[in-house]
Amino acid sequence: MSAALNRPIRYTHPSVITFVIRQLAEGKALGYSLVVAALYTITRFGNAKEVTGTVEALLGRPPITFDQFARDNRAVWE
């Protein structure tokens, strides 16, 4: 993200409770905040570390890198 946006992006590693409180303060819905927190937690415990061919099978093309995704969608974060 830092390279795509040409500015420093830092990861603060908030607790799940702190994350949800910040999301609510920013106007996000409770359900949304809880789902994002759950997805993060599942990923953090390694449940998403396996690389599969599912994305390519569903899209009918190879997946792009996160770097490419960030560059393609830079306007969303600017």
A tleap script that builds the chain and sets N, CA, C and O, in Angstrom:
source leaprc.protein.ff14SB
mol = sequence {
  NMET SER ALA ALA LEU ASN ARG PRO ILE ARG
  TYR THR HIE PRO SER VAL ILE THR PHE VAL
  ILE ARG GLN LEU ALA GLU GLY LYS ALA LEU
  GLY TYR SER LEU VAL VAL ALA ALA LEU TYR
  THR ILE THR ARG PHE GLY ASN ALA LYS GLU
  VAL THR GLY THR VAL GLU ALA LEU LEU GLY
  ARG PRO PRO ILE THR PHE ASP GLN PHE ALA
  ARG ASP ASN ARG ALA VAL TRP CGLU
}
set mol.1.N position { 0.822 -1.188 0.000 }
set mol.1.CA position { 0.000 0.000 0.000 }
set mol.1.C position { 0.868 1.255 0.000 }
set mol.1.O position { 0.557 2.228 -0.687 }
set mol.2.N position { 1.934 1.234 0.753 }
set mol.2.CA position { 2.809 2.412 0.808 }
set mol.2.C position { 3.336 2.759 -0.576 }
set mol.2.O position { 3.335 3.928 -0.964 }
set mol.3.N position { 3.785 1.761 -1.321 }
set mol.3.CA position { 4.322 2.013 -2.661 }
set mol.3.C position { 3.232 2.495 -3.601 }
set mol.3.O position { 3.457 3.416 -4.386 }
set mol.4.N position { 2.064 1.896 -3.535 }
set mol.4.CA position { 0.973 2.267 -4.439 }
set mol.4.C position { 0.468 3.679 -4.174 }
set mol.4.O position { 0.103 4.395 -5.107 }
set mol.5.N position { 0.444 4.082 -2.906 }
set mol.5.CA position { -0.080 5.397 -2.542 }
set mol.5.C position { 0.998 6.454 -2.384 }
set mol.5.O position { 0.704 7.633 -2.189 }
set mol.6.N position { 2.255 6.020 -2.471 }
set mol.6.CA position { 3.383 6.938 -2.347 }
set mol.6.C position { 3.360 7.709 -1.025 }
set mol.6.O position { 3.660 8.902 -0.975 }
set mol.7.N position { 2.996 6.995 0.041 }
set mol.7.CA position { 3.016 7.554 1.390 }
set mol.7.C position { 3.111 6.388 2.371 }
set mol.7.O position { 2.707 5.273 2.042 }
set mol.8.N position { 3.636 6.630 3.561 }
set mol.8.CA position { 3.787 5.530 4.510 }
set mol.8.C position { 2.442 5.025 5.032 }
set mol.8.O position { 1.576 5.810 5.419 }
set mol.9.N position { 2.290 3.741 5.034 }
set mol.9.CA position { 1.124 3.086 5.622 }
set mol.9.C position { 1.684 2.184 6.714 }
set mol.9.O position { 2.559 1.362 6.443 }
set mol.10.N position { 1.201 2.321 7.924 }
set mol.10.CA position { 1.719 1.482 8.988 }
set mol.10.C position { 0.610 0.645 9.596 }
set mol.10.O position { -0.547 1.059 9.649 }
set mol.11.N position { 0.978 -0.517 10.044 }
set mol.11.CA position { 0.060 -1.437 10.682 }
set mol.11.C position { 0.184 -1.260 12.185 }
set mol.11.O position { 1.275 -1.417 12.733 }
set mol.12.N position { -0.904 -0.939 12.859 }
set mol.12.CA position { -0.846 -0.635 14.284 }
set mol.12.C position { -1.164 -1.828 15.176 }
set mol.12.O position { -0.926 -1.762 16.382 }
set mol.13.N position { -1.694 -2.914 14.622 }
set mol.13.CA position { -2.002 -4.130 15.360 }
set mol.13.C position { -2.906 -3.873 16.568 }
set mol.13.O position { -2.533 -4.200 17.694 }
set mol.14.N position { -4.093 -3.289 16.345 }
set mol.14.CA position { -4.991 -3.039 17.472 }
set mol.14.C position { -5.620 -4.353 17.952 }
set mol.14.O position { -5.673 -5.334 17.210 }
set mol.15.N position { -6.090 -4.356 19.190 }
set mol.15.CA position { -6.848 -5.516 19.670 }
set mol.15.C position { -8.174 -5.553 18.904 }
set mol.15.O position { -8.576 -4.560 18.297 }
set mol.16.N position { -8.832 -6.679 18.937 }
set mol.16.CA position { -10.119 -6.806 18.232 }
set mol.16.C position { -11.108 -5.790 18.785 }
set mol.16.O position { -11.831 -5.152 18.019 }
set mol.17.N position { -11.150 -5.636 20.083 }
set mol.17.CA position { -12.085 -4.681 20.693 }
set mol.17.C position { -11.764 -3.256 20.255 }
set mol.17.O position { -12.669 -2.505 19.891 }
set mol.18.N position { -10.497 -2.877 20.284 }
set mol.18.CA position { -10.089 -1.536 19.846 }
set mol.18.C position { -10.455 -1.320 18.383 }
set mol.18.O position { -10.947 -0.254 18.012 }
set mol.19.N position { -10.216 -2.332 17.553 }
set mol.19.CA position { -10.547 -2.234 16.129 }
set mol.19.C position { -12.042 -1.968 15.946 }
set mol.19.O position { -12.428 -1.054 15.218 }
set mol.20.N position { -12.875 -2.762 16.604 }
set mol.20.CA position { -14.334 -2.610 16.455 }
set mol.20.C position { -14.780 -1.236 16.941 }
set mol.20.O position { -15.614 -0.596 16.301 }
set mol.21.N position { -14.242 -0.780 18.054 }
set mol.21.CA position { -14.605 0.546 18.574 }
set mol.21.C position { -14.223 1.637 17.575 }
set mol.21.O position { -15.000 2.563 17.343 }
set mol.22.N position { -13.026 1.533 16.979 }
set mol.22.CA position { -12.609 2.531 15.979 }
set mol.22.C position { -13.516 2.495 14.750 }
set mol.22.O position { -13.885 3.539 14.211 }
set mol.23.N position { -13.870 1.296 14.316 }
set mol.23.CA position { -14.749 1.178 13.157 }
set mol.23.C position { -16.106 1.825 13.437 }
set mol.23.O position { -16.641 2.538 12.588 }
set mol.24.N position { -16.657 1.582 14.612 }
set mol.24.CA position { -17.938 2.184 14.983 }
set mol.24.C position { -17.829 3.701 15.053 }
set mol.24.O position { -18.740 4.411 14.628 }
set mol.25.N position { -16.719 4.199 15.586 }
set mol.25.CA position { -16.500 5.652 15.670 }
set mol.25.C position { -16.417 6.282 14.287 }
set mol.25.O position { -16.767 7.449 14.110 }
set mol.26.N position { -15.953 5.505 13.300 }
set mol.26.CA position { -15.874 5.995 11.919 }
set mol.26.C position { -17.196 5.825 11.172 }
set mol.26.O position { -17.282 6.146 9.987 }
set mol.27.N position { -18.222 5.323 11.853 }
set mol.27.CA position { -19.533 5.197 11.248 }
set mol.27.C position { -19.828 3.865 10.585 }
set mol.27.O position { -20.849 3.718 9.914 }
set mol.28.N position { -18.947 2.894 10.766 }
set mol.28.CA position { -19.180 1.573 10.179 }
set mol.28.C position { -20.246 0.840 10.992 }
set mol.28.O position { -20.374 1.063 12.196 }
set mol.29.N position { -20.994 -0.017 10.349 }
set mol.29.CA position { -22.022 -0.804 11.026 }
set mol.29.C position { -21.365 -1.851 11.918 }
set mol.29.O position { -20.284 -2.352 11.609 }
set mol.30.N position { -22.024 -2.177 13.022 }
set mol.30.CA position { -21.488 -3.164 13.950 }
set mol.30.C position { -21.264 -4.506 13.258 }
set mol.30.O position { -20.215 -5.126 13.431 }
set mol.31.N position { -22.243 -4.956 12.476 }
set mol.31.CA position { -22.117 -6.239 11.782 }
set mol.31.C position { -20.912 -6.269 10.867 }
set mol.31.O position { -20.171 -7.252 10.846 }
set mol.32.N position { -20.711 -5.211 10.117 }
set mol.32.CA position { -19.557 -5.119 9.212 }
set mol.32.C position { -18.259 -5.201 10.006 }
set mol.32.O position { -17.345 -5.943 9.647 }
set mol.33.N position { -18.189 -4.435 11.084 }
set mol.33.CA position { -16.973 -4.393 11.898 }
set mol.33.C position { -16.657 -5.761 12.492 }
set mol.33.O position { -15.495 -6.162 12.547 }
set mol.34.N position { -17.672 -6.467 12.929 }
set mol.34.CA position { -17.471 -7.794 13.506 }
set mol.34.C position { -17.021 -8.808 12.458 }
set mol.34.O position { -16.177 -9.660 12.740 }
set mol.35.N position { -17.580 -8.720 11.253 }
set mol.35.CA position { -17.172 -9.632 10.179 }
set mol.35.C position { -15.716 -9.387 9.806 }
set mol.35.O position { -14.954 -10.341 9.652 }
set mol.36.N position { -15.318 -8.130 9.658 }
set mol.36.CA position { -13.924 -7.811 9.324 }
set mol.36.C position { -12.998 -8.307 10.436 }
set mol.36.O position { -11.940 -8.869 10.154 }
set mol.37.N position { -13.385 -8.103 11.686 }
set mol.37.CA position { -12.576 -8.574 12.809 }
set mol.37.C position { -12.458 -10.098 12.797 }
set mol.37.O position { -11.387 -10.637 13.075 }
set mol.38.N position { -13.538 -10.786 12.481 }
set mol.38.CA position { -13.515 -12.251 12.419 }
set mol.38.C position { -12.622 -12.737 11.286 }
set mol.38.O position { -11.856 -13.683 11.468 }
set mol.39.N position { -12.710 -12.110 10.129 }
set mol.39.CA position { -11.856 -12.496 8.996 }
set mol.39.C position { -10.390 -12.289 9.328 }
set mol.39.O position { -9.553 -13.125 8.991 }
set mol.40.N position { -10.074 -11.188 9.983 }
set mol.40.CA position { -8.696 -10.926 10.395 }
set mol.40.C position { -8.217 -12.011 11.358 }
set mol.40.O position { -7.118 -12.545 11.213 }
set mol.41.N position { -9.053 -12.325 12.336 }
set mol.41.CA position { -8.675 -13.310 13.350 }
set mol.41.C position { -8.447 -14.681 12.729 }
set mol.41.O position { -7.473 -15.355 13.065 }
set mol.42.N position { -9.317 -15.096 11.842 }
set mol.42.CA position { -9.166 -16.388 11.152 }
set mol.42.C position { -7.853 -16.407 10.370 }
set mol.42.O position { -7.114 -17.391 10.405 }
set mol.43.N position { -7.575 -15.332 9.677 }
set mol.43.CA position { -6.341 -15.240 8.894 }
set mol.43.C position { -5.122 -15.237 9.800 }
set mol.43.O position { -4.123 -15.891 9.501 }
set mol.44.N position { -5.196 -14.515 10.891 }
set mol.44.CA position { -4.060 -14.416 11.820 }
set mol.44.C position { -3.668 -15.775 12.384 }
set mol.44.O position { -2.492 -16.021 12.650 }
set mol.45.N position { -4.644 -16.655 12.567 }
set mol.45.CA position { -4.355 -17.979 13.103 }
set mol.45.C position { -3.964 -18.977 12.025 }
set mol.45.O position { -3.868 -20.174 12.295 }
set mol.46.N position { -3.738 -18.496 10.803 }
set mol.46.CA position { -3.195 -19.339 9.752 }
set mol.46.C position { -4.200 -20.116 8.932 }
set mol.46.O position { -3.814 -20.982 8.148 }
set mol.47.N position { -5.471 -19.830 9.092 }
set mol.47.CA position { -6.481 -20.582 8.355 }
set mol.47.C position { -6.606 -20.174 6.890 }
set mol.47.O position { -7.399 -20.760 6.152 }
set mol.48.N position { -5.842 -19.188 6.465 }
set mol.48.CA position { -5.901 -18.746 5.074 }
set mol.48.C position { -4.532 -18.793 4.415 }
set mol.48.O position { -4.304 -18.105 3.420 }
set mol.49.N position { -3.618 -19.591 4.952 }
set mol.49.CA position { -2.255 -19.579 4.428 }
set mol.49.C position { -2.065 -20.457 3.202 }
set mol.49.O position { -1.084 -20.294 2.477 }
set mol.50.N position { -2.978 -21.378 2.956 }
set mol.50.CA position { -2.838 -22.263 1.806 }
set mol.50.C position { -3.196 -21.529 0.518 }
set mol.50.O position { -4.232 -20.869 0.436 }
set mol.51.N position { -2.341 -21.649 -0.472 }
set mol.51.CA position { -2.602 -21.065 -1.780 }
set mol.51.C position { -3.288 -22.136 -2.628 }
set mol.51.O position { -2.784 -23.249 -2.780 }
set mol.52.N position { -4.434 -21.777 -3.168 }
set mol.52.CA position { -5.194 -22.731 -3.986 }
set mol.52.C position { -5.402 -22.150 -5.383 }
set mol.52.O position { -5.018 -21.010 -5.647 }
set mol.53.N position { -5.990 -22.907 -6.247 }
set mol.53.CA position { -6.311 -22.452 -7.597 }
set mol.53.C position { -7.739 -21.953 -7.722 }
set mol.53.O position { -8.239 -21.772 -8.833 }
set mol.54.N position { -8.404 -21.730 -6.587 }
set mol.54.CA position { -9.817 -21.356 -6.608 }
set mol.54.C position { -10.074 -20.041 -7.331 }
set mol.54.O position { -11.006 -19.951 -8.130 }
set mol.55.N position { -9.266 -19.023 -7.065 }
set mol.55.CA position { -9.483 -17.716 -7.709 }
set mol.55.C position { -9.367 -17.856 -9.218 }
set mol.55.O position { -10.219 -17.357 -9.954 }
set mol.56.N position { -8.339 -18.518 -9.680 }
set mol.56.CA position { -8.160 -18.696 -11.121 }
set mol.56.C position { -9.313 -19.498 -11.716 }
set mol.56.O position { -9.782 -19.185 -12.810 }
set mol.57.N position { -9.765 -20.510 -11.022 }
set mol.57.CA position { -10.880 -21.321 -11.520 }
set mol.57.C position { -12.168 -20.500 -11.610 }
set mol.57.O position { -12.922 -20.618 -12.576 }
set mol.58.N position { -12.409 -19.679 -10.608 }
set mol.58.CA position { -13.628 -18.861 -10.607 }
set mol.58.C position { -13.580 -17.730 -11.631 }
set mol.58.O position { -14.575 -17.449 -12.299 }
set mol.59.N position { -12.417 -17.079 -11.751 }
set mol.59.CA position { -12.294 -15.934 -12.653 }
set mol.59.C position { -11.978 -16.323 -14.087 }
set mol.59.O position { -12.225 -15.554 -15.016 }
set mol.60.N position { -11.429 -17.520 -14.263 }
set mol.60.CA position { -11.027 -17.940 -15.595 }
set mol.60.C position { -9.751 -17.258 -16.065 }
set mol.60.O position { -9.470 -17.209 -17.262 }
set mol.61.N position { -8.981 -16.735 -15.120 }
set mol.61.CA position { -7.698 -16.084 -15.406 }
set mol.61.C position { -6.858 -16.149 -14.138 }
set mol.61.O position { -7.395 -16.337 -13.047 }
set mol.62.N position { -5.552 -15.995 -14.271 }
set mol.62.CA position { -4.714 -15.996 -13.072 }
set mol.62.C position { -5.024 -14.795 -12.181 }
set mol.62.O position { -5.397 -13.733 -12.680 }
set mol.63.N position { -4.874 -14.956 -10.879 }
set mol.63.CA position { -5.101 -13.814 -9.983 }
set mol.63.C position { -3.992 -12.777 -10.136 }
set mol.63.O position { -2.893 -13.089 -10.594 }
set mol.64.N position { -4.294 -11.547 -9.750 }
set mol.64.CA position { -3.277 -10.495 -9.751 }
set mol.64.C position { -2.655 -10.416 -8.359 }
set mol.64.O position { -3.211 -10.941 -7.395 }
set mol.65.N position { -1.525 -9.773 -8.263 }
set mol.65.CA position { -0.872 -9.587 -6.969 }
set mol.65.C position { -1.602 -8.501 -6.175 }
set mol.65.O position { -2.374 -7.720 -6.731 }
set mol.66.N position { -1.342 -8.469 -4.861 }
set mol.66.CA position { -1.922 -7.400 -4.051 }
set mol.66.C position { -1.382 -6.051 -4.501 }
set mol.66.O position { -2.109 -5.058 -4.522 }
set mol.67.N position { -0.102 -6.020 -4.861 }
set mol.67.CA position { 0.507 -4.776 -5.348 }
set mol.67.C position { -0.265 -4.242 -6.561 }
set mol.67.O position { -0.556 -3.048 -6.636 }
set mol.68.N position { -0.589 -5.112 -7.491 }
set mol.68.CA position { -1.354 -4.698 -8.681 }
set mol.68.C position { -2.744 -4.219 -8.275 }
set mol.68.O position { -3.220 -3.202 -8.780 }
set mol.69.N position { -3.398 -4.943 -7.368 }
set mol.69.CA position { -4.713 -4.549 -6.872 }
set mol.69.C position { -4.657 -3.154 -6.251 }
set mol.69.O position { -5.512 -2.311 -6.522 }
set mol.70.N position { -3.644 -2.920 -5.415 }
set mol.70.CA position { -3.502 -1.619 -4.763 }
set mol.70.C position { -3.282 -0.508 -5.786 }
set mol.70.O position { -3.878 0.564 -5.680 }
set mol.71.N position { -2.427 -0.764 -6.774 }
set mol.71.CA position { -2.182 0.256 -7.799 }
set mol.71.C position { -3.434 0.498 -8.636 }
set mol.71.O position { -3.753 1.643 -8.955 }
set mol.72.N position { -4.143 -0.570 -8.992 }
set mol.72.CA position { -5.356 -0.429 -9.800 }
set mol.72.C position { -6.453 0.343 -9.076 }
set mol.72.O position { -7.268 1.009 -9.715 }
set mol.73.N position { -6.478 0.260 -7.761 }
set mol.73.CA position { -7.548 0.874 -6.966 }
set mol.73.C position { -7.061 2.028 -6.102 }
set mol.73.O position { -7.706 2.392 -5.119 }
set mol.74.N position { -5.929 2.598 -6.470 }
set mol.74.CA position { -5.321 3.689 -5.693 }
set mol.74.C position { -6.314 4.819 -5.416 }
set mol.74.O position { -6.299 5.383 -4.322 }
set mol.75.N position { -7.154 5.155 -6.353 }
set mol.75.CA position { -8.091 6.281 -6.169 }
set mol.75.C position { -9.037 6.070 -5.004 }
set mol.75.O position { -9.507 7.040 -4.410 }
set mol.76.N position { -9.324 4.836 -4.667 }
set mol.76.CA position { -10.234 4.544 -3.553 }
set mol.76.C position { -9.650 5.024 -2.237 }
set mol.76.O position { -10.389 5.470 -1.359 }
set mol.77.N position { -8.317 4.940 -2.086 }
set mol.77.CA position { -7.663 5.286 -0.824 }
set mol.77.C position { -7.079 6.697 -0.819 }
set mol.77.O position { -6.597 7.149 0.220 }
set mol.78.N position { -7.107 7.391 -1.928 }
set mol.78.CA position { -6.523 8.740 -1.969 }
set mol.78.C position { -7.502 9.781 -1.496 }
set mol.78.O position { -7.175 10.967 -1.466 }
savepdb mol mol.pdb
quit
